[in-house]
Amino acid sequence: MINDLINIANKEGILLEVYNVKSKSVNIETLNDKLINYNISDDNSYKIKSIINNKTIVLNYESLENPENIIDTIKHNANVIDNDNKNSLTENDYTMENRKEKNDIDFSVVKKELLRFNDYKDKYPFLLNIDSSISYEEINVSIDNLKHHLNDSYNYIYVYISLSGKKNNIVKTKLVNEYYDNFDIDDLKNKIEKAIKELELEFSATSVFTNKYKVLLDNNVVKSILYNMSNMFDAKSMFMKLSILSDKLNQKIFSDKITILEEPLNPKFIVNRHFDNEGTLMYNKEIVKNGIFKTAFNNLEYAYKTNSKPTGNASGFYNLHIKEGNKSYNELIKELDNGIIITQVEGLHAGINHITGDISLQSEGLLVENGQIKKALNLIILSTNIKELLNNVIEVGNDLKEFGYSISSPSLLVDNITISGSGDK
Amino acid sequence: MDKQYLEKLLDNMLSTGADFAEIFEENTISKSYNYIDSKLDNIRFSQTNGIGLRIAKNTEIYYASINYDDLEDVYNLSNDLKNNINDKVLYKNIKLNDLEKYKADYKISYDDYSDEKIKEYMSKLDKKIRNLDKRVNQVSLTLMQRDDNVTISNYKGIYKKEQRYNTRFYVSANFKDGENVASSSFNWGSNGGLEILEKNIDKELDKLIKFGVDKLYAKPCIGKKMPVILGPGFGAVIFHEACGHAMEANATANNQSVLAGKIGQKVANDKVTIIDDGTISNLWGTTKIDDEGMPTQKNVLIKDGVLVNYLNDEINNRKLNMQLTGSSRREDYHYAPVSRMNNTYLLPRDDKIEDMIKSIDFGLYAFELGGGSVDTESGDFNFGCETAYMIRNGKIAECVKGASLIGNALDILNNVEMVSDNLEYGVGMCGASSGWVYVTIGEPTIKVSSILVGGEEDDK
């Protein structure tokens, strides 16, 4: 069907390329000792890129059953839009080699393991609910035009567990997010035990008074902020003046300690990607090197518009991360000495302003005195700006953690950051 | 899929003992016009067509979704699904009712306006905004239109089809003065057609410019607990986040809500009456039927401070045993539906806004809020302020940036001190386990006696 569409377009003088994504997934969700949801999905989608009269038209379909309608829509849209989007079809070919072994999961076993988490309630009677979900995704992508063909595939497992507990009529919750190549139940159990202990601490949580503090941001917090601010590195946002880094390429923007890499090909990560949805081959690159902004993410359109090399980021970024430092998490706590560890942030879609870089996030944390964790903190707000945050970095941890195929992060020790709270001085 | 095939498929889904079976078919055409940099940059077009199959046994749900070219693939998927259940057959030989059709409620259909006419509208608006203030350095306009056609058939014989139009327009302007940058935006939308382009937006444009310019020179917000006035319309995100989600059956039925088990109890100040109504003509979150085929309805959730109802869906209601509320919703066929809000609003009262401002020595006036989120189990919520001013000595003072509000649902419900009469609605997207759905949130201006505000250290 893909080739039929390409051939019909060709006869009409339209250059056409199809990016096809086939995905299959299984998701199991349990609540305490009950199965809540068992979901399976089988999806097939087509992104059709066509070039007609020097204009590029992109359409999304889930079926190619009516190629004539698709061609009509392309011709019509080309007559209306103004964008002089200089573009081209891919001239690359790629065939996935050394295909990673497909994960072999017995979901009936996994389901039993999830239901068994309910036993934690016997060990920790304050636990109220254990809501567990595991997803397996298997994705095949391909690109075809008249002359070229590329294909790639990847798979991964994602686990999300929400734990809640109740003491003295106060309810607290804690999340466990893990991302696996191969499902490791023992590792997951360790993470759950750790989260339960942190949850227990939270019952005695208090706030702090509003002030500037030395702050240790957990790797999951750094990940959330970087992910939600990532479009500051996007060439289109910069070109459209929608990024705080517009006109800042090759300038010092962050602390010397900050090197940000995108490594889609690095085999140490769970998923490797080899080309984007325009067929540009991906490569490992430095986005920020020792605080200097080196590379903006682009697609073909903005590579032409900004006279840059295509970076292979038309479909986003893969394995983006701040380069690890040398210090362990415990060493960072010692170096924090007196300050606050931010362990979790909420409300990311509202608390981060992409245009100004302002950050105002509801947080949970731990108070550290003389290098020792003293107590849990809640109802505190991390109030800063992305530039201030990454300029004030003192140390980068060595605890790089993967949070999905797009982003990973180590923890960061940062000086002089405002934490708002309702506590008294 | 014809009726006979649907009946055959339902029979197959029920053949291993399921006590619920439903087929959700969906065909959608979405178009989104983006006008930026004084050009029609692109028209995003997408067409989806897929199917969701759901069976259940007691409260266990098994769901499968597929987009297909071959009906055999769908049948095979139903086999994968039913193999999860092995029990006595409860339902067979399903006979569907005659198809009930519901047409979208629009005055101007998507076919009535040419793309050229839409482009002309955007071009004029772009010029108008740029001429309003020389500090405007970028304008982005987006028109989103979605023609969604869903057909629901189930084991009880329900067989209904609804066409749903959702149209939304976003206006966003960026401002620059030296190193200072700011953005300001507004949007409006409807469960209707392109008649939304005929709305007079002069007042909104004036606000867009005023707020954008004020934000250019905004001072850091002061962070501490203080009284807060929340502007009308989208300010109601506080009720959506702080208690709306906690009244959804997937939270209440599983004891995962701070409001679980509290029906009949006083949970809010007397001035608080909260209603969710999926029937209000042309509101953004309106549908005629929910995604289980139930007619939508007006549901009073909190009346004069007393919790009186939850929002229900069929499977979660097996635990609650209440009346269904027509609230089962999903983003699209990829998701099993759960109880969700449609158009949720706080009933107006008669307090005066001037009196609210005068009553505050030091506090915050949040004219526009951004999105927020809530942990329904603990009730802890947060949301960001798009446009906010400090209140000093009973008067509106400097514009402030980076303000966010955090608190607990039960506290905030009790701390609503004053409620005015200017009910307005805002449109939003609400994300939860059944994906992103269109919701309206509405409120008049209100005063909350104390909220923790995020910001810089205390005022000197």
HADDOCK unambig.tbl for C-alpha pairs under 7 A between the chains (distance, minus, plus):
assign (segid A and resid 35 and name CA) (segid B and resid 60 and name CA) 5.76 0.50 0.50
assign (segid A and resid 36 and name CA) (segid B and resid 59 and name CA) 6.80 0.50 0.50
assign (segid A and resid 36 and name CA) (segid B and resid 60 and name CA) 4.90 0.50 0.50
assign (segid A and resid 36 and name CA) (segid B and resid 61 and name CA) 5.86 0.50 0.50
assign (segid A and resid 37 and name CA) (segid B and resid 60 and name CA) 6.16 0.50 0.50
assign (segid A and resid 37 and name CA) (segid B and resid 61 and name CA) 4.73 0.50 0.50
assign (segid A and resid 37 and name CA) (segid B and resid 62 and name CA) 5.72 0.50 0.50
assign (segid A and resid 38 and name CA) (segid B and resid 61 and name CA) 6.28 0.50 0.50
assign (segid A and resid 38 and name CA) (segid B and resid 62 and name CA) 4.68 0.50 0.50
assign (segid A and resid 38 and name CA) (segid B and resid 63 and name CA) 6.09 0.50 0.50
assign (segid A and resid 39 and name CA) (segid B and resid 62 and name CA) 5.87 0.50 0.50
assign (segid A and resid 39 and name CA) (segid B and resid 63 and name CA) 4.60 0.50 0.50
assign (segid A and resid 39 and name CA) (segid B and resid 64 and name CA) 5.49 0.50 0.50
assign (segid A and resid 40 and name CA) (segid B and resid 63 and name CA) 6.36 0.50 0.50
assign (segid A and resid 40 and name CA) (segid B and resid 64 and name CA) 4.65 0.50 0.50
assign (segid A and resid 40 and name CA) (segid B and resid 65 and name CA) 6.52 0.50 0.50
assign (segid A and resid 41 and name CA) (segid B and resid 64 and name CA) 5.41 0.50 0.50
assign (segid A and resid 41 and name CA) (segid B and resid 65 and name CA) 4.68 0.50 0.50
assign (segid A and resid 41 and name CA) (segid B and resid 66 and name CA) 5.78 0.50 0.50
assign (segid A and resid 42 and name CA) (segid B and resid 65 and name CA) 6.35 0.50 0.50
assign (segid A and resid 42 and name CA) (segid B and resid 66 and name CA) 4.84 0.50 0.50
assign (segid A and resid 43 and name CA) (segid B and resid 66 and name CA) 5.62 0.50 0.50
assign (segid A and resid 43 and name CA) (segid B and resid 67 and name CA) 5.76 0.50 0.50
assign (segid A and resid 44 and name CA) (segid B and resid 67 and name CA) 6.55 0.50 0.50
assign (segid A and resid 58 and name CA) (segid B and resid 44 and name CA) 6.99 0.50 0.50
assign (segid A and resid 59 and name CA) (segid B and resid 44 and name CA) 6.49 0.50 0.50
assign (segid A and resid 59 and name CA) (segid B and resid 45 and name CA) 5.15 0.50 0.50
assign (segid A and resid 59 and name CA) (segid B and resid 46 and name CA) 6.00 0.50 0.50
assign (segid A and resid 60 and name CA) (segid B and resid 45 and name CA) 6.07 0.50 0.50
assign (segid A and resid 60 and name CA) (segid B and resid 46 and name CA) 4.40 0.50 0.50
assign (segid A and resid 60 and name CA) (segid B and resid 47 and name CA) 6.32 0.50 0.50
assign (segid A and resid 61 and name CA) (segid B and resid 46 and name CA) 5.61 0.50 0.50
assign (segid A and resid 61 and name CA) (segid B and resid 47 and name CA) 4.90 0.50 0.50
assign (segid A and resid 61 and name CA) (segid B and resid 48 and name CA) 6.14 0.50 0.50
assign (segid A and resid 62 and name CA) (segid B and resid 47 and name CA) 6.44 0.50 0.50
assign (segid A and resid 62 and name CA) (segid B and resid 48 and name CA) 5.28 0.50 0.50
assign (segid A and resid 62 and name CA) (segid B and resid 49 and name CA) 6.45 0.50 0.50
assign (segid A and resid 62 and name CA) (segid B and resid 67 and name CA) 6.82 0.50 0.50
assign (segid A and resid 80 and name CA) (segid B and resid 115 and name CA) 6.84 0.50 0.50
assign (segid A and resid 80 and name CA) (segid B and resid 116 and name CA) 6.44 0.50 0.50
assign (segid A and resid 81 and name CA) (segid B and resid 40 and name CA) 5.26 0.50 0.50
assign (segid A and resid 81 and name CA) (segid B and resid 41 and name CA) 6.27 0.50 0.50
assign (segid A and resid 81 and name CA) (segid B and resid 42 and name CA) 6.00 0.50 0.50
assign (segid A and resid 82 and name CA) (segid B and resid 39 and name CA) 5.74 0.50 0.50
assign (segid A and resid 82 and name CA) (segid B and resid 40 and name CA) 5.28 0.50 0.50
assign (segid A and resid 82 and name CA) (segid B and resid 41 and name CA) 6.16 0.50 0.50
assign (segid A and resid 83 and name CA) (segid B and resid 39 and name CA) 6.62 0.50 0.50
assign (segid A and resid 83 and name CA) (segid B and resid 40 and name CA) 6.44 0.50 0.50
assign (segid A and resid 83 and name CA) (segid B and resid 41 and name CA) 4.86 0.50 0.50
assign (segid A and resid 83 and name CA) (segid B and resid 42 and name CA) 6.90 0.50 0.50
assign (segid A and resid 171 and name CA) (segid B and resid 377 and name CA) 6.74 0.50 0.50
assign (segid A and resid 171 and name CA) (segid B and resid 378 and name CA) 4.82 0.50 0.50
assign (segid A and resid 172 and name CA) (segid B and resid 378 and name CA) 5.54 0.50 0.50
assign (segid A and resid 173 and name CA) (segid B and resid 378 and name CA) 6.86 0.50 0.50
assign (segid A and resid 210 and name CA) (segid B and resid 223 and name CA) 6.43 0.50 0.50
assign (segid A and resid 210 and name CA) (segid B and resid 224 and name CA) 6.91 0.50 0.50
assign (segid A and resid 210 and name CA) (segid B and resid 456 and name CA) 6.88 0.50 0.50
assign (segid A and resid 210 and name CA) (segid B and resid 457 and name CA) 4.90 0.50 0.50
assign (segid A and resid 210 and name CA) (segid B and resid 458 and name CA) 6.74 0.50 0.50
assign (segid A and resid 211 and name CA) (segid B and resid 457 and name CA) 5.14 0.50 0.50
assign (segid A and resid 347 and name CA) (segid B and resid 372 and name CA) 5.52 0.50 0.50
assign (segid A and resid 347 and name CA) (segid B and resid 373 and name CA) 5.25 0.50 0.50
assign (segid A and resid 347 and name CA) (segid B and resid 382 and name CA) 6.17 0.50 0.50
assign (segid A and resid 347 and name CA) (segid B and resid 383 and name CA) 6.57 0.50 0.50
assign (segid A and resid 349 and name CA) (segid B and resid 371 and name CA) 6.59 0.50 0.50
assign (segid A and resid 350 and name CA) (segid B and resid 370 and name CA) 5.46 0.50 0.50
assign (segid A and resid 350 and name CA) (segid B and resid 371 and name CA) 4.71 0.50 0.50
assign (segid A and resid 350 and name CA) (segid B and resid 372 and name CA) 5.61 0.50 0.50
assign (segid A and resid 350 and name CA) (segid B and resid 383 and name CA) 6.08 0.50 0.50
assign (segid A and resid 350 and name CA) (segid B and resid 384 and name CA) 5.01 0.50 0.50
assign (segid A and resid 351 and name CA) (segid B and resid 383 and name CA) 6.97 0.50 0.50
assign (segid A and resid 351 and name CA) (segid B and resid 384 and name CA) 5.25 0.50 0.50
assign (segid A and resid 351 and name CA) (segid B and resid 404 and name CA) 6.82 0.50 0.50
assign (segid A and resid 356 and name CA) (segid B and resid 181 and name CA) 6.45 0.50 0.50
assign (segid A and resid 356 and name CA) (segid B and resid 182 and name CA) 6.46 0.50 0.50
assign (segid A and resid 358 and name CA) (segid B and resid 402 and name CA) 5.98 0.50 0.50
assign (segid A and resid 359 and name CA) (segid B and resid 402 and name CA) 6.57 0.50 0.50
assign (segid A and resid 360 and name CA) (segid B and resid 402 and name CA) 5.74 0.50 0.50
assign (segid A and resid 360 and name CA) (segid B and resid 403 and name CA) 6.60 0.50 0.50
assign (segid A and resid 360 and name CA) (segid B and resid 404 and name CA) 5.92 0.50 0.50
assign (segid A and resid 360 and name CA) (segid B and resid 454 and name CA) 6.55 0.50 0.50
assign (segid A and resid 362 and name CA) (segid B and resid 382 and name CA) 6.26 0.50 0.50
assign (segid A and resid 362 and name CA) (segid B and resid 406 and name CA) 6.54 0.50 0.50
assign (segid A and resid 379 and name CA) (segid B and resid 406 and name CA) 6.88 0.50 0.50
assign (segid A and resid 381 and name CA) (segid B and resid 454 and name CA) 5.36 0.50 0.50
assign (segid A and resid 383 and name CA) (segid B and resid 454 and name CA) 6.54 0.50 0.50
assign (segid A and resid 383 and name CA) (segid B and resid 455 and name CA) 5.69 0.50 0.50
assign (segid A and resid 418 and name CA) (segid B and resid 456 and name CA) 6.25 0.50 0.50
assign (segid A and resid 420 and name CA) (segid B and resid 223 and name CA) 5.38 0.50 0.50
assign (segid A and resid 420 and name CA) (segid B and resid 224 and name CA) 6.58 0.50 0.50
assign (segid A and resid 420 and name CA) (segid B and resid 454 and name CA) 5.31 0.50 0.50
assign (segid A and resid 420 and name CA) (segid B and resid 455 and name CA) 5.87 0.50 0.50
assign (segid A and resid 420 and name CA) (segid B and resid 456 and name CA) 6.73 0.50 0.50
assign (segid A and resid 421 and name CA) (segid B and resid 224 and name CA) 6.04 0.50 0.50
assign (segid A and resid 422 and name CA) (segid B and resid 224 and name CA) 5.49 0.50 0.50
assign (segid A and resid 422 and name CA) (segid B and resid 225 and name CA) 5.82 0.50 0.50
assign (segid A and resid 422 and name CA) (segid B and resid 452 and name CA) 6.51 0.50 0.50
